[in-house]
Structures are given as structure tokens and as C-alpha cells.
Amino acid sequence: MDVKTTFLNGDLEEEVYMKQPEGFITNGNDHIVCKLKKSIYGLKQASRQWYLKFHDVISSFDFIENVMDQCIYHKVSGSKIIFLVLHLDDILLASNDLGLLHEVKRFLS
């Protein structure tokens, strides 16, 4: 699965300001800056904020983070198991139960 607009989903924990984008500056207002409400591409904090948001969401669906690798999660339901591997904006799912796999895909979409 590919996550769309990945780095735009993270919430900022601190105040971040940026220069106005080209085309937004009007004469005499070149000193005005923009305060960001969300992460944007190129922001140093963007990937970390995306991961924290993803972790909260996937944990709320009873996935457990791997102790050795924070980008691997698993969920067990009786004899059913599903693994989730996160790499940047790509998600790999593997399960022994097709129904559970579809349920997780619906949850993530």
C-alpha cells in the first residue's frame, strides 16, 4: 500500500514559521512570515511527526510495535495474525487470514 500525502499528515508539536512562498508576497509585505499548522514537505520534523501520527492510529487498532524495529507491527486475533511493515510512505501487509487482511486495508484507507 502507498500512503498519499504522507508528510502532510503529521501534527507539529512546536511553532514553526516560514518565509512566504513566491507569488504570495505583495509590495511592502516581504517581512511577513507564515505560521505552519501542519507539516509540509521538506520540513525536518515531517517524517518524525508522520511516524508518531501513524503509530497512534495503528496502535488504536490493536497493533503492537516490534521491540527490535519500530517500523514493524503485528496483531494477533485467535489463530489469525497480521504483520505490518512501514517504510517511509509504503506499507507491506502479510497475514494468514484474508478477512483480517481486508479489514486492516479498509481501516488504513
N, CA, C and O atoms as CSV, one atom per row, in Angstrom:
chain,resi,resn,atom,element,x,y,z
A,1,MET,N,N,0.845,-1.176,0.000
A,1,MET,CA,C,0.000,0.000,0.000
A,1,MET,C,C,0.886,1.235,0.000
A,1,MET,O,O,1.973,1.233,0.578
A,2,ASP,N,N,0.424,2.260,-0.636
A,2,ASP,CA,C,1.149,3.521,-0.675
A,2,ASP,C,C,0.289,4.575,0.013
A,2,ASP,O,O,-0.894,4.722,-0.296
A,3,VAL,N,N,0.890,5.303,0.942
A,3,VAL,CA,C,0.163,6.343,1.672
A,3,VAL,C,C,0.302,7.660,0.915
A,3,VAL,O,O,1.414,8.104,0.628
A,4,LYS,N,N,-0.817,8.273,0.598
A,4,LYS,CA,C,-0.811,9.551,-0.129
A,4,LYS,C,C,-0.571,10.702,0.842
A,4,LYS,O,O,-1.008,10.645,1.992
A,5,THR,N,N,0.100,11.716,0.402
A,5,THR,CA,C,0.404,12.935,1.175
A,5,THR,C,C,0.934,12.610,2.573
A,5,THR,O,O,0.525,13.214,3.564
A,6,THR,N,N,1.834,11.660,2.627
A,6,THR,CA,C,2.372,11.154,3.884
A,6,THR,C,C,2.811,12.238,4.846
A,6,THR,O,O,2.322,12.311,5.973
A,7,PHE,N,N,3.722,13.071,4.411
A,7,PHE,CA,C,4.347,14.012,5.330
A,7,PHE,C,C,3.477,15.223,5.630
A,7,PHE,O,O,3.869,16.088,6.413
A,8,LEU,N,N,2.308,15.295,5.020
A,8,LEU,CA,C,1.383,16.388,5.313
A,8,LEU,C,C,0.426,16.009,6.434
A,8,LEU,O,O,-0.401,16.825,6.842
A,9,ASN,N,N,0.525,14.784,6.937
A,9,ASN,CA,C,-0.404,14.297,7.953
A,9,ASN,C,C,0.066,14.501,9.387
A,9,ASN,O,O,-0.726,14.351,10.318
A,10,GLY,N,N,1.321,14.836,9.583
A,10,GLY,CA,C,1.835,14.972,10.938
A,10,GLY,C,C,1.462,16.291,11.585
A,10,GLY,O,O,1.453,17.336,10.933
A,11,ASP,N,N,1.154,16.235,12.875
A,11,ASP,CA,C,0.874,17.445,13.643
A,11,ASP,C,C,2.183,17.995,14.198
A,11,ASP,O,O,3.074,17.230,14.569
A,12,LEU,N,N,2.298,19.304,14.255
A,12,LEU,CA,C,3.512,19.930,14.776
A,12,LEU,C,C,3.395,20.111,16.286
A,12,LEU,O,O,2.341,20.494,16.794
A,13,GLU,N,N,4.480,19.835,16.992
A,13,GLU,CA,C,4.491,19.992,18.442
A,13,GLU,C,C,5.043,21.348,18.866
A,13,GLU,O,O,4.907,21.739,20.025
A,14,GLU,N,N,5.659,22.059,17.945
A,14,GLU,CA,C,6.222,23.371,18.258
A,14,GLU,C,C,5.807,24.356,17.173
A,14,GLU,O,O,5.310,23.971,16.115
A,15,GLU,N,N,6.023,25.623,17.460
A,15,GLU,CA,C,5.690,26.649,16.467
A,15,GLU,C,C,6.778,26.690,15.399
A,15,GLU,O,O,7.967,26.762,15.708
A,16,VAL,N,N,6.352,26.642,14.140
A,16,VAL,CA,C,7.284,26.689,13.018
A,16,VAL,C,C,6.811,27.780,12.067
A,16,VAL,O,O,5.640,27.832,11.689
A,17,TYR,N,N,7.743,28.650,11.686
A,17,TYR,CA,C,7.438,29.739,10.765
A,17,TYR,C,C,8.273,29.575,9.507
A,17,TYR,O,O,9.361,29.000,9.544
A,18,MET,N,N,7.757,30.083,8.391
A,18,MET,CA,C,8.496,30.025,7.131
A,18,MET,C,C,8.278,31.320,6.358
A,18,MET,O,O,7.306,32.044,6.575
A,19,LYS,N,N,9.201,31.585,5.460
A,19,LYS,CA,C,9.018,32.732,4.573
A,19,LYS,C,C,7.808,32.481,3.697
A,19,LYS,O,O,7.447,31.333,3.439
A,20,GLN,N,N,7.187,33.544,3.245
A,20,GLN,CA,C,6.044,33.392,2.351
A,20,GLN,C,C,6.502,32.765,1.034
A,20,GLN,O,O,7.573,33.094,0.525
A,21,PRO,N,N,5.691,31.868,0.489
A,21,PRO,CA,C,6.044,31.276,-0.806
A,21,PRO,C,C,6.045,32.336,-1.901
A,21,PRO,O,O,5.335,33.338,-1.816
A,22,GLU,N,N,6.846,32.099,-2.922
A,22,GLU,CA,C,6.895,33.019,-4.045
A,22,GLU,C,C,5.498,33.166,-4.648
A,22,GLU,O,O,4.775,32.183,-4.806
A,23,GLY,N,N,5.136,34.374,-4.974
A,23,GLY,CA,C,3.816,34.634,-5.529
A,23,GLY,C,C,2.821,35.119,-4.490
A,23,GLY,O,O,1.778,35.668,-4.845
A,24,PHE,N,N,3.127,34.925,-3.201
A,24,PHE,CA,C,2.247,35.384,-2.135
A,24,PHE,C,C,2.678,36.736,-1.581
A,24,PHE,O,O,1.902,37.415,-0.909
A,25,ILE,N,N,3.906,37.118,-1.861
A,25,ILE,CA,C,4.442,38.365,-1.318
A,25,ILE,C,C,3.892,39.547,-2.106
A,25,ILE,O,O,3.955,39.576,-3.335
A,26,THR,N,N,3.354,40.514,-1.383
A,26,THR,CA,C,2.898,41.750,-2.016
A,26,THR,C,C,3.862,42.866,-1.649
A,26,THR,O,O,4.571,42.775,-0.647
A,27,ASN,N,N,3.887,43.901,-2.446
A,27,ASN,CA,C,4.804,45.016,-2.212
A,27,ASN,C,C,4.674,45.547,-0.790
A,27,ASN,O,O,3.577,45.831,-0.311
A,28,GLY,N,N,5.801,45.671,-0.140
A,28,GLY,CA,C,5.842,46.207,1.213
A,28,GLY,C,C,5.566,45.179,2.295
A,28,GLY,O,O,5.677,45.501,3.478
A,29,ASN,N,N,5.213,43.964,1.936
A,29,ASN,CA,C,4.916,42.928,2.930
A,29,ASN,C,C,5.888,41.751,2.858
A,29,ASN,O,O,5.543,40.627,3.223
A,30,ASP,N,N,7.103,42.019,2.385
A,30,ASP,CA,C,8.072,40.931,2.247
A,30,ASP,C,C,8.628,40.464,3.592
A,30,ASP,O,O,9.337,39.459,3.647
A,31,HIS,N,N,8.316,41.177,4.674
A,31,HIS,CA,C,8.786,40.805,6.009
A,31,HIS,C,C,7.818,39.845,6.716
A,31,HIS,O,O,8.159,39.287,7.759
A,32,ILE,N,N,6.635,39.652,6.168
A,32,ILE,CA,C,5.618,38.803,6.792
A,32,ILE,C,C,5.969,37.329,6.568
A,32,ILE,O,O,6.410,36.939,5.487
A,33,VAL,N,N,5.762,36.514,7.619
A,33,VAL,CA,C,6.035,35.080,7.542
A,33,VAL,C,C,4.738,34.296,7.749
A,33,VAL,O,O,3.718,34.856,8.148
A,34,CYS,N,N,4.794,33.008,7.476
A,34,CYS,CA,C,3.639,32.120,7.652
A,34,CYS,C,C,3.901,31.194,8.839
A,34,CYS,O,O,4.999,30.656,8.983
A,35,LYS,N,N,2.895,31.013,9.680
A,35,LYS,CA,C,2.982,30.043,10.771
A,35,LYS,C,C,2.337,28.746,10.288
A,35,LYS,O,O,1.185,28.737,9.857
A,36,LEU,N,N,3.095,27.652,10.366
A,36,LEU,CA,C,2.589,26.367,9.893
A,36,LEU,C,C,1.673,25.728,10.929
A,36,LEU,O,O,1.957,25.742,12.127
A,37,LYS,N,N,0.569,25.170,10.445
A,37,LYS,CA,C,-0.347,24.428,11.310
A,37,LYS,C,C,-0.104,22.928,11.208
A,37,LYS,O,O,-0.415,22.182,12.136
A,38,LYS,N,N,0.450,22.488,10.088
A,38,LYS,CA,C,0.741,21.078,9.822
A,38,LYS,C,C,2.125,20.971,9.195
A,38,LYS,O,O,2.698,21.970,8.759
A,39,SER,N,N,2.654,19.760,9.155
A,39,SER,CA,C,3.934,19.519,8.489
A,39,SER,C,C,3.799,19.758,6.990
A,39,SER,O,O,2.715,19.628,6.421
A,40,ILE,N,N,4.907,20.107,6.368
A,40,ILE,CA,C,4.967,20.246,4.918
A,40,ILE,C,C,6.196,19.492,4.422
A,40,ILE,O,O,7.106,19.193,5.195
A,41,TYR,N,N,6.215,19.186,3.126
A,41,TYR,CA,C,7.367,18.504,2.540
A,41,TYR,C,C,8.617,19.354,2.740
A,41,TYR,O,O,8.586,20.572,2.568
A,42,GLY,N,N,9.705,18.704,3.101
A,42,GLY,CA,C,10.965,19.392,3.289
A,42,GLY,C,C,11.213,19.846,4.716
A,42,GLY,O,O,12.333,20.227,5.056
A,43,LEU,N,N,10.198,19.813,5.550
A,43,LEU,CA,C,10.354,20.206,6.948
A,43,LEU,C,C,11.114,19.105,7.684
A,43,LEU,O,O,10.789,17.926,7.544
A,44,LYS,N,N,12.119,19.485,8.462
A,44,LYS,CA,C,12.950,18.492,9.144
A,44,LYS,C,C,12.135,17.566,10.044
A,44,LYS,O,O,12.437,16.377,10.152
A,45,GLN,N,N,11.114,18.103,10.680
A,45,GLN,CA,C,10.306,17.325,11.614
A,45,GLN,C,C,9.258,16.450,10.923
A,45,GLN,O,O,8.643,15.612,11.583
A,46,ALA,N,N,9.040,16.615,9.639
A,46,ALA,CA,C,7.902,16.000,8.945
A,46,ALA,C,C,7.868,14.476,9.061
A,46,ALA,O,O,6.814,13.910,9.353
A,47,SER,N,N,8.989,13.807,8.839
A,47,SER,CA,C,8.964,12.342,8.870
A,47,SER,C,C,8.708,11.818,10.281
A,47,SER,O,O,7.997,10.829,10.456
A,48,ARG,N,N,9.279,12.472,11.280
A,48,ARG,CA,C,9.046,12.046,12.675
A,48,ARG,C,C,7.587,12.265,13.069
A,48,ARG,O,O,6.978,11.406,13.707
A,49,GLN,N,N,7.031,13.406,12.693
A,49,GLN,CA,C,5.634,13.701,13.023
A,49,GLN,C,C,4.699,12.723,12.319
A,49,GLN,O,O,3.699,12.299,12.899
A,50,TRP,N,N,5.011,12.361,11.081
A,50,TRP,CA,C,4.213,11.372,10.353
A,50,TRP,C,C,4.251,10.030,11.078
A,50,TRP,O,O,3.219,9.382,11.252
A,51,TYR,N,N,5.455,9.614,11.502
A,51,TYR,CA,C,5.571,8.332,12.200
A,51,TYR,C,C,4.756,8.341,13.500
A,51,TYR,O,O,4.051,7.374,13.789
A,52,LEU,N,N,4.844,9.405,14.274
A,52,LEU,CA,C,4.107,9.476,15.537
A,52,LEU,C,C,2.599,9.401,15.309
A,52,LEU,O,O,1.884,8.728,16.053
A,53,LYS,N,N,2.123,10.092,14.280
A,53,LYS,CA,C,0.694,10.049,13.942
A,53,LYS,C,C,0.301,8.634,13.515
A,53,LYS,O,O,-0.722,8.114,13.961
A,54,PHE,N,N,1.109,8.009,12.653
A,54,PHE,CA,C,0.831,6.647,12.193
A,54,PHE,C,C,0.810,5.677,13.369
A,54,PHE,O,O,-0.080,4.832,13.465
A,55,HIS,N,N,1.785,5.798,14.259
A,55,HIS,CA,C,1.873,4.915,15.426
A,55,HIS,C,C,0.606,5.010,16.282
A,55,HIS,O,O,0.069,3.990,16.713
A,56,ASP,N,N,0.134,6.223,16.525
A,56,ASP,CA,C,-1.094,6.407,17.311
A,56,ASP,C,C,-2.289,5.738,16.640
A,56,ASP,O,O,-3.083,5.062,17.296
A,57,VAL,N,N,-2.410,5.932,15.339
A,57,VAL,CA,C,-3.551,5.372,14.602
A,57,VAL,C,C,-3.497,3.848,14.582
A,57,VAL,O,O,-4.497,3.193,14.874
A,58,ILE,N,N,-2.351,3.281,14.245
A,58,ILE,CA,C,-2.252,1.826,14.116
A,58,ILE,C,C,-2.329,1.146,15.481
A,58,ILE,O,O,-2.838,0.029,15.585
A,59,SER,N,N,-1.834,1.799,16.524
A,59,SER,CA,C,-1.936,1.247,17.877
A,59,SER,C,C,-3.385,1.229,18.354
A,59,SER,O,O,-3.780,0.346,19.115
A,60,SER,N,N,-4.174,2.202,17.909
A,60,SER,CA,C,-5.589,2.237,18.289
A,60,SER,C,C,-6.361,1.068,17.676
A,60,SER,O,O,-7.473,0.768,18.111
A,61,PHE,N,N,-5.789,0.414,16.682
A,61,PHE,CA,C,-6.405,-0.744,16.032
A,61,PHE,C,C,-5.781,-2.042,16.563
A,61,PHE,O,O,-5.851,-3.084,15.910
A,62,ASP,N,N,-5.178,-1.969,17.741
A,62,ASP,CA,C,-4.614,-3.115,18.472
A,62,ASP,C,C,-3.367,-3.725,17.848
A,62,ASP,O,O,-3.058,-4.888,18.110
A,63,PHE,N,N,-2.647,-2.969,17.031
A,63,PHE,CA,C,-1.359,-3.444,16.540
A,63,PHE,C,C,-0.308,-3.195,17.613
A,63,PHE,O,O,-0.371,-2.198,18.332
A,64,ILE,N,N,0.650,-4.096,17.717
A,64,ILE,CA,C,1.722,-3.994,18.705
A,64,ILE,C,C,3.031,-3.754,17.971
A,64,ILE,O,O,3.357,-4.446,17.006
A,65,GLU,N,N,3.776,-2.761,18.446
A,65,GLU,CA,C,5.061,-2.406,17.850
A,65,GLU,C,C,6.118,-3.446,18.217
A,65,GLU,O,O,6.163,-3.914,19.355
A,66,ASN,N,N,6.960,-3.803,17.265
A,66,ASN,CA,C,8.058,-4.730,17.489
A,66,ASN,C,C,9.114,-4.064,18.361
A,66,ASN,O,O,9.451,-2.901,18.138
A,67,VAL,N,N,9.643,-4.786,19.356
A,67,VAL,CA,C,10.626,-4.192,20.261
A,67,VAL,C,C,11.981,-3.973,19.594
A,67,VAL,O,O,12.760,-3.133,20.045
A,68,MET,N,N,12.270,-4.712,18.536
A,68,MET,CA,C,13.560,-4.583,17.864
A,68,MET,C,C,13.541,-3.588,16.710
A,68,MET,O,O,14.576,-3.016,16.368
A,69,ASP,N,N,12.378,-3.376,16.109
A,69,ASP,CA,C,12.264,-2.479,14.959
A,69,ASP,C,C,10.925,-1.756,15.038
A,69,ASP,O,O,9.870,-2.380,14.923
A,70,GLN,N,N,10.967,-0.448,15.235
A,70,GLN,CA,C,9.753,0.341,15.439
A,70,GLN,C,C,8.882,0.460,14.193
A,70,GLN,O,O,7.774,0.990,14.271
A,71,CYS,N,N,9.346,-0.009,13.073
A,71,CYS,CA,C,8.554,0.069,11.839
A,71,CYS,C,C,7.870,-1.250,11.506
A,71,CYS,O,O,7.295,-1.401,10.428
A,72,ILE,N,N,7.932,-2.203,12.428
A,72,ILE,CA,C,7.247,-3.483,12.255
A,72,ILE,C,C,6.205,-3.625,13.363
A,72,ILE,O,O,6.499,-3.440,14.544
A,73,TYR,N,N,4.988,-3.954,12.956
A,73,TYR,CA,C,3.883,-4.139,13.895
A,73,TYR,C,C,3.237,-5.489,13.632
A,73,TYR,O,O,3.354,-6.046,12.540
A,74,HIS,N,N,2.556,-6.006,14.641
A,74,HIS,CA,C,1.777,-7.227,14.442
A,74,HIS,C,C,0.495,-7.153,15.259
A,74,HIS,O,O,0.387,-6.410,16.235
A,75,LYS,N,N,-0.467,-7.950,14.825
A,75,LYS,CA,C,-1.750,-8.040,15.520
A,75,LYS,C,C,-2.166,-9.500,15.505
A,75,LYS,O,O,-2.135,-10.151,14.460
A,76,VAL,N,N,-2.556,-10.016,16.673
A,76,VAL,CA,C,-2.984,-11.403,16.793
A,76,VAL,C,C,-4.432,-11.419,17.258
A,76,VAL,O,O,-4.806,-10.718,18.198
A,77,SER,N,N,-5.237,-12.225,16.589
A,77,SER,CA,C,-6.643,-12.390,16.956
A,77,SER,C,C,-6.971,-13.878,16.860
A,77,SER,O,O,-7.307,-14.381,15.788
A,78,GLY,N,N,-6.870,-14.576,17.990
A,78,GLY,CA,C,-7.047,-16.033,17.983
A,78,GLY,C,C,-5.933,-16.687,17.199
A,78,GLY,O,O,-4.758,-16.523,17.529
A,79,SER,N,N,-6.289,-17.427,16.164
A,79,SER,CA,C,-5.269,-18.071,15.328
A,79,SER,C,C,-4.860,-17.192,14.148
A,79,SER,O,O,-3.996,-17.568,13.355
A,80,LYS,N,N,-5.488,-16.018,14.039
A,80,LYS,CA,C,-5.177,-15.095,12.939
A,80,LYS,C,C,-4.054,-14.155,13.361
A,80,LYS,O,O,-4.010,-13.688,14.500
A,81,ILE,N,N,-3.155,-13.887,12.432
A,81,ILE,CA,C,-2.064,-12.944,12.695
A,81,ILE,C,C,-1.824,-12.109,11.442
A,81,ILE,O,O,-1.962,-12.586,10.316
A,82,ILE,N,N,-1.465,-10.866,11.670
A,82,ILE,CA,C,-1.111,-9.987,10.554
A,82,ILE,C,C,0.121,-9.185,10.944
A,82,ILE,O,O,0.242,-8.723,12.079
A,83,PHE,N,N,1.025,-9.027,10.001
A,83,PHE,CA,C,2.221,-8.212,10.180
A,83,PHE,C,C,2.108,-6.984,9.296
A,83,PHE,O,O,1.600,-7.056,8.177
A,84,LEU,N,N,2.577,-5.871,9.799
A,84,LEU,CA,C,2.596,-4.616,9.051
A,84,LEU,C,C,4.016,-4.072,9.106
A,84,LEU,O,O,4.591,-3.937,10.186
A,85,VAL,N,N,4.572,-3.765,7.959
A,85,VAL,CA,C,5.912,-3.174,7.876
A,85,VAL,C,C,5.771,-1.807,7.225
A,85,VAL,O,O,5.206,-1.684,6.138
A,86,LEU,N,N,6.281,-0.794,7.886
A,86,LEU,CA,C,6.216,0.583,7.397
A,86,LEU,C,C,7.595,1.012,6.915
A,86,LEU,O,O,8.580,0.885,7.642
A,87,HIS,N,N,7.663,1.522,5.683
A,87,HIS,CA,C,8.906,2.082,5.151
A,87,HIS,C,C,8.558,3.386,4.452
A,87,HIS,O,O,7.984,3.380,3.363
A,88,LEU,N,N,8.904,4.493,5.074
A,88,LEU,CA,C,8.563,5.833,4.592
A,88,LEU,C,C,7.058,5.939,4.355
A,88,LEU,O,O,6.292,6.018,5.316
A,89,ASP,N,N,6.622,5.943,3.103
A,89,ASP,CA,C,5.185,6.052,2.831
A,89,ASP,C,C,4.616,4.767,2.229
A,89,ASP,O,O,3.537,4.776,1.635
A,90,ASP,N,N,5.348,3.664,2.388
A,90,ASP,CA,C,4.894,2.371,1.876
A,90,ASP,C,C,4.589,1.432,3.039
A,90,ASP,O,O,5.308,1.407,4.038
A,91,ILE,N,N,3.515,0.665,2.894
A,91,ILE,CA,C,3.105,-0.286,3.921
A,91,ILE,C,C,3.004,-1.668,3.288
A,91,ILE,O,O,2.352,-1.848,2.259
A,92,LEU,N,N,3.655,-2.634,3.916
A,92,LEU,CA,C,3.571,-4.025,3.492
A,92,LEU,C,C,2.750,-4.778,4.533
A,92,LEU,O,O,3.033,-4.696,5.728
A,93,LEU,N,N,1.734,-5.508,4.083
A,93,LEU,CA,C,0.893,-6.307,4.970
A,93,LEU,C,C,1.048,-7.778,4.619
A,93,LEU,O,O,1.080,-8.139,3.442
A,94,ALA,N,N,1.145,-8.635,5.643
A,94,ALA,CA,C,1.207,-10.082,5.437
A,94,ALA,C,C,0.378,-10.748,6.526
A,94,ALA,O,O,0.541,-10.456,7.711
A,95,SER,N,N,-0.514,-11.648,6.114
A,95,SER,CA,C,-1.411,-12.282,7.073
A,95,SER,C,C,-1.709,-13.715,6.663
A,95,SER,O,O,-1.592,-14.083,5.494
A,96,ASN,N,N,-2.099,-14.519,7.653
A,96,ASN,CA,C,-2.544,-15.883,7.367
A,96,ASN,C,C,-4.066,-15.937,7.183
A,96,ASN,O,O,-4.636,-17.015,7.022
A,97,ASP,N,N,-4.720,-14.764,7.209
A,97,ASP,CA,C,-6.175,-14.709,7.075
A,97,ASP,C,C,-6.573,-13.574,6.134
A,97,ASP,O,O,-6.305,-12.405,6.410
A,98,LEU,N,N,-7.204,-13.922,5.040
A,98,LEU,CA,C,-7.591,-12.934,4.030
A,98,LEU,C,C,-8.601,-11.923,4.571
A,98,LEU,O,O,-8.541,-10.744,4.225
A,99,GLY,N,N,-9.525,-12.373,5.413
A,99,GLY,CA,C,-10.518,-11.472,6.000
A,99,GLY,C,C,-9.873,-10.406,6.866
A,99,GLY,O,O,-10.244,-9.234,6.794
A,100,LEU,N,N,-8.909,-10.804,7.685
A,100,LEU,CA,C,-8.189,-9.856,8.539
A,100,LEU,C,C,-7.390,-8.874,7.692
A,100,LEU,O,O,-7.321,-7.685,8.002
A,101,LEU,N,N,-6.790,-9.378,6.627
A,101,LEU,CA,C,-6.028,-8.522,5.718
A,101,LEU,C,C,-6.923,-7.441,5.115
A,101,LEU,O,O,-6.542,-6.270,5.082
A,102,HIS,N,N,-8.101,-7.821,4.642
A,102,HIS,CA,C,-9.035,-6.850,4.061
A,102,HIS,C,C,-9.543,-5.864,5.114
A,102,HIS,O,O,-9.732,-4.683,4.822
A,103,GLU,N,N,-9.762,-6.346,6.328
A,103,GLU,CA,C,-10.214,-5.475,7.420
A,103,GLU,C,C,-9.181,-4.386,7.710
A,103,GLU,O,O,-9.540,-3.221,7.881
A,104,VAL,N,N,-7.919,-4.757,7.765
A,104,VAL,CA,C,-6.847,-3.791,8.033
A,104,VAL,C,C,-6.705,-2.822,6.866
A,104,VAL,O,O,-6.508,-1.626,7.078
A,105,LYS,N,N,-6.801,-3.321,5.646
A,105,LYS,CA,C,-6.713,-2.435,4.475
A,105,LYS,C,C,-7.844,-1.407,4.479
A,105,LYS,O,O,-7.621,-0.242,4.149
A,106,ARG,N,N,-9.049,-1.828,4.848
A,106,ARG,CA,C,-10.174,-0.885,4.949
A,106,ARG,C,C,-9.909,0.152,6.035
A,106,ARG,O,O,-10.187,1.337,5.852
A,107,PHE,N,N,-9.371,-0.298,7.164
A,107,PHE,CA,C,-9.059,0.611,8.263
A,107,PHE,C,C,-8.036,1.663,7.836
A,107,PHE,O,O,-8.156,2.834,8.194
A,108,LEU,N,N,-7.044,1.244,7.081
A,108,LEU,CA,C,-5.977,2.160,6.675
A,108,LEU,C,C,-6.372,3.096,5.535
A,108,LEU,O,O,-5.723,4.121,5.326
A,109,SER,N,N,-7.416,2.759,4.805
A,109,SER,CA,C,-7.779,3.604,3.662
A,109,SER,C,C,-8.724,4.729,4.048
A,109,SER,O,O,-9.119,5.524,3.195
